[in-house]
């Protein structure tokens, strides 16, 4: 995995600007895990990834990513390759396939 060195950064913190609309003084990271991980996937820098992986662990991050309701195509492909998750196992991919589009749109 690309972020294998995350254990070397135990003091890494998630950038508060990723969660700008929340009051982080009483923020429950475990309860809001999906939002935190989605923001890290969409906008996070390596330090944010290190913090998320240290906070939740690799398997929990991987399982949460599988259940995210929406990711754009670029982010879907990135996490699929990064965590070696078949893209067809991502909930966001499955939901996207269910949406019917016009044949010439």
BELUR-V509286 format. One line per field, one symbol per residue. ss: DSSP state (2 for helix, 1 for strand, 0 for the rest). psi: psi as a letter, one per 20 degrees, with the letter a starting at -180 (. if undefined). burial: I if it has 9 or more other C-alpha atoms within 8 Angstrom, else O. A space follows every 50 residues. Layout:
ss->???
psi->???
burial->???
This chain:
ss->00022222000000022220000000000000222222222220022222 22222202222222220000002222222222000022202222222200 00000
psi->qhkhjhiimijpqpphihlhjqoihkpnhghkgggghghgghjqrhhhgg gghhghqgghgghghhjphpqrgghggghgggjlpphiiphhgghhhipp qqik.
burial->OOOOOIOOIIOIOIOOOIIOOOOOOOOOOOOOIIOIIIIIIOOIOOIIII IIIIOIIOOOIIOIIIIIOOIOOOIIIOIIOIOOIOIOIIIIIIIOOOOO OOOOO
